[in-house]
């Protein structure tokens, strides 16, 4: 352990979890429910989809999401677990099924 680290031996740090979601997104709901089922603490940022313009409505959350993703994205959820970016439910679901997600978000 690094000097000044006050964790007990064997205690891991949990990554900060940020989720960008849209209220009308069913897969966003599945992602949020997964993290809740793990007892994970996360911050959720709502973005709004404008179907007429086929783009997210400009907002502080939308701009922050684009910046963190490194590009304009056209789907949510966009999830950040520490430095790990998970691009949508279709990337998260196989991580859950394989157990890969367990290293980032342990089972309760």
N, C-alpha and C positions, 0 to 999 in steps of 0.2 A: 504494500500500500504506500501511496505517496505520503511524504511528510505533511502533517497537518490534516490528513484525512481522518475524520472521526468515526468512520464506519467500523463496525465490528468485523472481525475476520469472517469471510464467507458471505457477508451481506453485500448484495449488489445494489447499484443505483438504478432507479427506474428512469427510463428516458422521458423527457417532456413529450407529450402527445398533443398534436394539434390536428384538427379535422376541419376541412373546408367542405361544406355540404349545402345542398339546396333542399328546401322544405318539401318540394314536390318529388324528390328523388327517393324511390323505394330502396335502391341499393345503398344509399346514404344511411337510411334507417337501419338496414341490416348491419352496416359497419359500426354505427354508433351502438347498437344493441350488443354486438360482439364485444366491444371494449367495456361496456357496462357489465356484461356477464363475467368478465375477467376481473372486475373490481378496479379497473384502471381509472386513474384520474386523467381527464383530458379537457382541453379547451376546444369548443366547437365554434366555428365562424360561419355564419350564414351568408351565402351568396344567392343572387336571384337570377334565374334564366329568363331572358326575353325571347320568347318564341317567334315573335314577329321579325326581330332583327337577327335571330339565330346566333345569339351571343349573350354572355353574362352582362347584367346591368352594371355600369360603372359605379363602383363604391370603394371605400377604403379596404374592405375585406377582399373584394375582387382584385384590386391592384396588389395587395399583399400576397394573395394566392399566386398570381402571375409571377411576381418577383421570386417567391420561394420555389416555384416550379421551374423557373428559368425561361419560361415561354408562356404565351397565351394558350391555355388549355380550353377544351370545349366539353369537358365532362367532370363530374364529381362522383364520389368523394375523392379528395386529394388529402392524403394522410401523411403526417410527418411524425416519426417516432425517433426523437433525437435527430441524428443526421441522416436517418434512413427515410427516403421518400417512397411511399407506396402509392402507385398511380391507379387508383380505382379499386372497386370491389373485385374485378376480374383478376387483379394481381394479389389482393388480400386473400381471397378464397383459397387458392392453391397453397398459400403459406399456412393457412389454418389447417387444411387437410393433411399437409405433409409434416406438420409440427414445427416448421421453421419459425413461425411467429412466437412459439413458446420461449425462445431465447430473448425476445424483445419484450413480450408481455406474458409473464408466467401465469399459469393457471392458479386460481386461488387455493 
